[in-house]
Amino acid sequence: MAAEIIDGKAIAADLRREAREAVEQRLSQGRRRPGLAVVLVGEDGPSQIYVKHKRRDCSEVGFVSEQHDLPANTSEQELLACVDALNSADHIDGVLVQTPLPEHIDPHSVINRIDPAKDVDGFHPENVGRLALGLPGLRSCTPQGIMTMLARTGRELTGLDAVILGRSSIVGRPMSLELLNAGCTITVCHSRTQGLAGKVSQADLVVAAVGREGLVKGDWIKPGAAVIDVGMNRNADGKVVGDVDFQAAAERADWISPVPGGVGPMTRASLLRNTLSAAQAAD
Ligand code: GUN
């Protein structure tokens, strides 16, 4: 294998250590612990696991964390009232409403209701707009985590041709803005894109965020490229795998992120970072 592994698990552990130190420093200065509130509506199995991991991270670094479990038949008005209460709570710096939400609730109304200063997911239109304008703000966690991973490679991003696969609001779109802000030339590919292999084969940097096992073939990768795999898929053996044919891609790439142990832990580390930033901004 030619490529060096970008070890998201190890980088995320570094970031948690830094967050813990920042909390200790805040306490020694007489300031309070950062606080994250997570709202879970209904009983979606994967969401319950994600929320458990987010809260475990918070307790590891010394943040206050609260979980608000609401039944699946909660009305949109009741959920908005819960968000309003958390927006007003002085001990809470970050408000995260876990998605997916039940069908009868409009996720845009809920995201719009979160105070942009407490929007630690970075999903509020004000924060997305700030990212689009290259202004400081709370930045979406997965793309932010990927930017941290790329920074750790030491590779200069300015002038690189970057190809992003996927145009979701959570990953593909904000990822394109992050890389544009870093000086890359961006191509965003999606389900209607023609000639996908040809586009990927031109890329110095590939970010795959579609959610389809084996989508990116190893021989599509330009020799020397950096490859970031955001996919989380279960293969026929029940193993978690990404969107990229890892072994074959690693023969050609210079840098590659694994699944698991790549982007996933970095998304959660970025959530801690955003919560800490929100607390610092509130001081
Ligand atoms: N559901 C899956 N990923 C996420 C996330 O990062 N934030 C929220 N709020 N919901 C999610």
Residues whose N, C-alpha, C, O or C-beta is under 5 A from the ligand:
A	BS01	GUN	V97 Q98 T99 P100 D121
